[in-house]
Amino acid sequence: MGPQIVYFGLATTDGCVYCANPGCDCSGWPTRTPNIPGPTPQIFSGDGGTFRIVVEARPGTSRTPLATPNFKQYVCPAGSVVPNLQIESTRNMGNANNPVCSSGGGYNVNGGIAGIDPPNFAPEPAIITALRSFAVGFVYTKSTGDACTFVNGGGGYSFVSPIATAQFCDPMSLPQAFPPGDSLLTVQLTDAGGNVGPTAQIIVRVSTWTPTLTVTPTRPTATRTATQPTATPTATQPTPGFIFAPRIAAPPAAVTRTATRTSAATPSPKVSPTFTATATPTAT
């Protein structure tokens, strides 16, 4: 039997392992996931879609050592070489139409990794391209002192499992970030004799970001902008039956005087006193 996987899980971008045993506190970063894969895929929750993927293994029942990786980090194998670390996801990571490793062997830093659903390691071109594109993100070490993980905040870097003899670590990059939701990862390894070991699986769950409307009271600034008042009259609805307008007294009608003579100005005859002399005889 080929290599046995003794740890398959995630670590934060600085190497703190997602685990739940009492000694794995990572300076206040406890998680809910056991550090030994079980028969049911363990769920690792993470935000942002970027973290470290960690695979640790030891020789299987055949006692044959793990094969020396036939790839280097960020260097795609030539031709159709199948990597001896074989890992795949059920969902696309990044632009799957533009793979990290093309058939020509060139490394595409902005490329993606195609999802294989359901998991399948058949020697088909599309599957081989996905395996190659995923594997070249990993760095390999046989020394626990060169591990990319730590299980205790003050304990230094080391393998997660005390029985591991090798570690593969992928720091992940933004172009190949996990999409929101659940992605099932499946991994298997081959040893120096070409024996394929049993698979291990985990579920990577990335939260779906939903914008939340948060109302935060804001104190108004002390900057006042002088605003010219607008002389806009406010229309007031008049009370029905009434004319809501100031009453303006009508000016007095102009008096037109027409000089009308009703009679000619005939002066009254001047009455002169008339004296009548009456002769009265006088006795002589």
C-alpha positions as CSV (number, residue, x, y, z in Angstrom):
1,M,0.0,0.0,0.0
2,G,1.2,3.5,-0.8
3,P,1.8,6.5,1.5
4,Q,-0.6,7.1,4.3
5,I,-1.8,10.6,4.8
6,V,-1.6,11.5,8.5
7,Y,-2.8,15.1,8.3
8,F,-4.8,16.9,5.7
9,G,-6.2,20.3,6.6
10,L,-5.7,24.0,6.6
11,A,-3.6,26.6,8.4
12,T,-3.8,30.3,8.5
13,T,-1.7,32.4,6.2
14,D,1.0,32.7,9.0
15,G,1.0,28.9,9.6
16,C,-1.3,28.5,12.6
17,V,-3.0,25.1,12.2
18,Y,-6.8,24.7,12.2
19,C,-7.2,22.0,14.9
20,A,-9.1,21.2,18.1
21,N,-6.9,19.2,20.3
22,P,-6.0,20.9,23.7
23,G,-2.3,21.5,22.7
24,C,-3.2,23.2,19.5
25,D,-4.2,26.6,20.6
26,C,-2.0,28.7,18.1
27,S,-2.1,31.7,20.4
28,G,-5.8,32.1,20.6
29,W,-6.8,30.6,17.2
30,P,-8.8,27.5,18.3
31,T,-10.8,25.8,15.6
32,R,-13.4,23.1,15.4
33,T,-11.7,20.6,13.2
34,P,-9.8,17.5,14.5
35,N,-6.3,17.2,13.1
36,I,-6.5,13.6,12.0
37,P,-8.8,13.0,8.9
38,G,-11.7,10.6,9.7
39,P,-14.0,8.6,7.4
40,T,-16.2,11.6,7.0
41,P,-14.6,14.7,5.4
42,Q,-13.9,17.3,8.0
43,I,-15.1,20.8,7.4
44,F,-12.7,23.7,7.5
45,S,-14.2,27.1,7.5
46,G,-12.3,30.1,6.3
47,D,-12.9,33.6,5.1
48,G,-11.5,35.2,2.0
49,G,-10.7,31.9,0.2
50,T,-6.9,32.0,0.9
51,F,-5.0,30.0,3.5
52,R,-2.4,27.3,3.6
53,I,-3.3,23.8,2.5
54,V,-1.3,21.2,4.4
55,V,-0.7,17.5,3.6
56,E,1.5,15.3,5.8
57,A,2.2,11.7,5.1
58,R,4.4,8.7,6.1
59,P,5.2,5.4,4.3
60,G,2.4,2.9,3.9
61,T,2.3,-0.7,4.8
62,S,4.9,-1.5,2.1
63,R,7.4,0.7,4.1
64,T,8.5,2.2,0.8
65,P,9.6,5.8,1.2
66,L,7.6,8.6,-0.3
67,A,8.6,9.4,-3.8
68,T,10.7,12.5,-4.3
69,P,8.4,15.1,-5.9
70,N,8.6,15.1,-9.7
71,F,7.7,18.8,-9.7
72,K,8.9,22.0,-8.1
73,Q,6.9,24.8,-6.6
74,Y,5.8,27.2,-9.4
75,V,7.5,25.1,-12.0
76,C,5.2,23.0,-14.2
77,P,6.4,19.5,-15.2
78,A,7.1,19.1,-18.9
79,G,4.8,17.1,-21.1
80,S,2.0,15.1,-19.4
81,V,3.8,14.1,-16.3
82,V,1.4,13.2,-13.5
83,P,2.6,14.6,-10.1
84,N,3.2,12.2,-7.3
85,L,1.1,14.6,-5.1
86,Q,-2.3,14.3,-6.6
87,I,-4.9,16.8,-5.2
88,E,-8.0,18.1,-6.8
89,S,-11.1,20.1,-5.9
90,T,-14.7,19.6,-7.0
91,R,-15.0,23.3,-7.9
92,N,-13.1,25.7,-10.1
93,M,-10.5,27.8,-8.5
94,G,-9.8,31.0,-10.4
95,N,-10.0,31.0,-14.2
96,A,-10.2,27.3,-15.1
97,N,-10.2,28.1,-18.8
98,N,-6.7,29.5,-18.4
99,P,-4.9,26.7,-16.4
100,V,-1.8,27.3,-14.2
101,C,0.0,24.5,-16.1
102,S,-0.5,24.3,-19.8
103,S,0.3,21.3,-21.9
104,G,3.5,23.1,-23.0
105,G,4.8,23.1,-19.4
106,G,4.8,26.9,-18.9
107,Y,3.7,28.3,-15.5
108,N,0.9,30.8,-15.6
109,V,0.9,32.8,-12.4
110,N,-2.6,34.2,-13.2
111,G,-4.0,30.9,-14.2
112,G,-6.7,28.8,-12.5
113,I,-7.4,25.2,-11.5
114,A,-10.3,23.2,-13.0
115,G,-12.7,21.4,-10.7
116,I,-13.2,17.7,-11.0
117,D,-16.6,16.6,-9.9
118,P,-17.0,13.9,-8.8
119,P,-13.4,13.3,-7.7
120,N,-11.6,11.3,-10.4
121,F,-7.9,10.4,-10.9
122,A,-8.2,8.8,-14.3
123,P,-5.3,9.5,-16.7
124,E,-7.4,11.9,-18.8
125,P,-5.9,15.1,-20.3
126,A,-8.2,17.5,-18.5
127,I,-7.7,15.7,-15.1
128,I,-3.9,15.6,-15.5
129,T,-3.9,19.3,-16.3
130,A,-5.9,20.0,-13.1
131,L,-3.6,17.8,-11.0
132,R,-0.5,19.5,-12.4
133,S,-2.0,23.0,-11.9
134,F,-2.8,22.3,-8.3
135,A,0.4,20.4,-7.3
136,V,2.8,23.1,-8.4
137,G,1.6,25.4,-5.7
138,F,3.0,23.1,-3.0
139,V,6.4,23.1,-1.4
140,Y,7.8,19.8,-0.1
141,T,10.0,19.2,2.9
142,K,11.2,16.1,4.9
143,S,12.4,18.3,7.8
144,T,10.0,19.2,10.6
145,G,12.1,22.3,11.2
146,D,11.3,23.6,7.7
147,A,7.6,23.1,8.1
148,C,5.1,25.8,7.2
149,T,2.9,25.2,10.3
150,F,2.9,25.5,14.0
151,V,0.5,24.0,16.5
152,N,1.3,26.2,19.5
153,G,1.9,29.9,19.5
154,G,5.2,29.7,21.3
155,G,6.4,26.4,20.1
156,G,7.9,27.3,16.7
157,Y,7.3,25.7,13.3
158,S,6.9,21.9,13.0
159,F,4.9,19.2,11.4
160,V,1.3,18.9,12.6
161,S,1.5,15.1,13.1
162,P,4.3,13.7,15.2
163,I,4.4,10.6,13.0
164,A,4.7,12.5,9.7
165,T,7.9,12.1,7.7
166,A,7.1,14.6,5.0
167,Q,4.9,17.7,4.5
168,F,3.5,19.4,1.4
169,C,2.3,23.0,2.0
170,D,0.5,25.3,-0.4
171,P,0.3,29.0,0.7
172,M,-2.4,29.6,-1.9
173,S,-2.5,32.7,-4.1
174,L,-5.4,35.0,-4.9
175,P,-5.7,33.9,-8.5
176,Q,-6.4,30.4,-7.3
177,A,-8.5,31.3,-4.3
178,F,-11.4,29.1,-3.3
179,P,-14.9,30.3,-4.4
180,P,-17.6,31.0,-1.8
181,G,-19.4,27.9,-0.6
182,D,-18.2,24.3,-0.1
183,S,-15.4,22.7,-2.0
184,L,-14.5,19.0,-1.6
185,L,-10.8,18.3,-1.7
186,T,-9.4,14.9,-2.4
187,V,-5.7,14.0,-2.2
188,Q,-3.5,10.9,-2.7
189,L,0.2,10.2,-2.9
190,T,2.5,7.8,-4.6
191,D,5.7,6.3,-3.1
192,A,9.1,5.6,-4.7
193,G,7.8,2.2,-6.0
194,G,4.9,3.8,-7.8
195,N,2.3,2.5,-5.2
196,V,-0.7,4.8,-4.8
197,G,-1.9,5.3,-1.2
198,P,-5.4,5.8,0.1
199,T,-7.2,9.1,-0.5
200,A,-8.1,11.6,2.1
201,Q,-10.8,14.3,1.9
202,I,-11.7,17.6,3.5
203,I,-14.4,20.2,2.8
204,V,-13.2,23.8,2.6
205,R,-16.1,26.1,3.4
206,V,-15.7,29.8,2.4
207,S,-18.2,32.2,3.7
208,T,-20.4,34.1,1.2
209,W,-19.9,37.8,1.9
210,T,-23.2,39.6,2.2
211,P,-23.2,43.4,2.6
212,T,-25.0,44.5,5.7
213,L,-26.5,47.9,6.0
214,T,-25.1,49.4,9.2
215,V,-26.4,52.8,10.3
216,T,-23.8,54.7,12.2
217,P,-24.7,58.0,13.7
218,T,-22.3,60.6,12.4
219,R,-21.8,63.9,14.2
220,P,-22.2,66.8,11.8
221,T,-19.0,68.6,11.0
222,A,-18.5,72.2,12.2
223,T,-18.2,73.5,8.7
224,R,-21.1,75.7,7.8
225,T,-21.8,76.7,4.3
226,A,-23.6,80.0,3.9
227,T,-26.6,79.4,1.8
228,Q,-28.5,82.3,0.2
229,P,-32.1,82.0,1.1
230,T,-34.3,81.5,-1.9
231,A,-37.2,83.9,-2.1
232,T,-39.7,81.2,-3.0
233,P,-43.2,82.0,-1.8
234,T,-44.9,79.1,-0.1
235,A,-48.3,78.5,-1.6
236,T,-50.9,78.1,1.0
237,Q,-54.1,76.3,0.1
238,P,-57.0,78.7,0.6
239,T,-59.9,77.7,2.6
240,P,-62.7,76.7,0.3
241,G,-65.2,79.5,-0.2
242,F,-62.8,82.1,0.7
243,I,-60.3,84.1,-1.2
244,F,-57.1,84.0,0.7
245,A,-55.8,87.4,-0.4
246,P,-55.4,90.7,1.2
247,R,-58.5,92.9,0.6
248,I,-57.4,96.1,-1.1
249,A,-59.9,99.0,-0.8
250,A,-61.0,100.4,-4.1
251,P,-59.9,104.0,-4.5
252,P,-62.7,106.6,-4.5
253,A,-64.2,107.1,-7.8
254,A,-63.0,110.3,-9.5
255,V,-65.5,113.0,-9.3
256,T,-66.0,114.6,-12.7
257,R,-67.5,117.9,-12.4
258,T,-69.2,119.2,-15.5
259,A,-70.0,122.9,-15.5
260,T,-73.5,122.9,-16.7
261,R,-75.3,126.1,-16.9
262,T,-78.9,125.6,-16.1
263,S,-79.8,129.2,-16.9
264,A,-78.1,132.2,-18.3
265,A,-76.6,134.4,-15.8
266,T,-79.1,137.2,-16.2
267,P,-78.5,139.8,-13.7
268,S,-81.5,140.9,-11.8
269,P,-82.7,144.3,-12.8
270,K,-81.5,146.8,-10.4
271,V,-84.4,148.3,-8.6
272,S,-84.1,151.9,-8.3
273,P,-86.3,153.7,-5.8
274,T,-89.0,155.6,-7.6
275,F,-90.2,158.7,-6.1
276,T,-93.6,160.1,-7.2
277,A,-94.2,163.7,-6.5
278,T,-97.7,164.6,-5.5
279,A,-98.7,168.3,-5.7
280,T,-100.4,169.2,-2.5
281,P,-102.0,172.6,-2.6
282,T,-100.8,175.0,-0.1
283,A,-103.0,177.6,1.4
284,T,-101.8,181.0,0.7
